[in-house]
Amino acid sequence: MQDYVIDWQQMLFGTQPLLFYIEILVRTGILYAYTLVALRMLGRRSAGELTPLDLVIVISLGSAVGDPMFYPQVPVLHGIAVITLVTFIQATIINLTNRVEGIEAIIKGQPIRVIKEGVLDVNRLKDTNMSREEVFMALRQQGYESLGQIERMYIETDGKPSVYPFDLGALRPGLPIKPPRDIATPPIYHARDRVPAAGQYS
């Protein structure tokens, strides 16, 4: 077997002349500035959220911007053309969702209600690709201790939870959402068992 020797110069510097580094700076500056302008044209709404549609835009723009920055065989104008087209498509979709009812629900989906009146809806939870513990963690991060404090909870199209608590006078008993290690194992009573005292047990 022929010995292999690492070519450090090619690995670190490539085969392009040193002047190509200056070209990379120019390419990067042009594409960065143009992409920034394109994103500003889309507005804060699209730049600040990561719905599935926006994630596709980010991936598309990342490829369009990255390749022309340092590949000499990819012209800068090719990258600008792709950025322009992707921005136009996104702006058209935003315009359609504002004008045509139902388009946004088809493209982005709809919020999913996972808690109703203090009860976790296990069937709807399956549609969110979230586990029960992830829902509980989201509630704990907002300061809640049990499902009895929650009237409604929705998982929005960007994956973020929206929580609507009960009024203080309407709190209900509910499943505790503390981590299992912090909760003592509660006794389990069956239909014919006698309980120590009258009260709310579940």
Salt bridges, closest charged atoms under 4 A:
GLU23 OE2 - ARG27 NE 2.86
GLU104 OE2 - ARG45 NH2 3.13
GLU117 OE1 - ARG172 NH1 3.88
ASP121 OD2 - ARG124 NE 3.88
ASP193 OD2 - HIS190 ND1 3.29
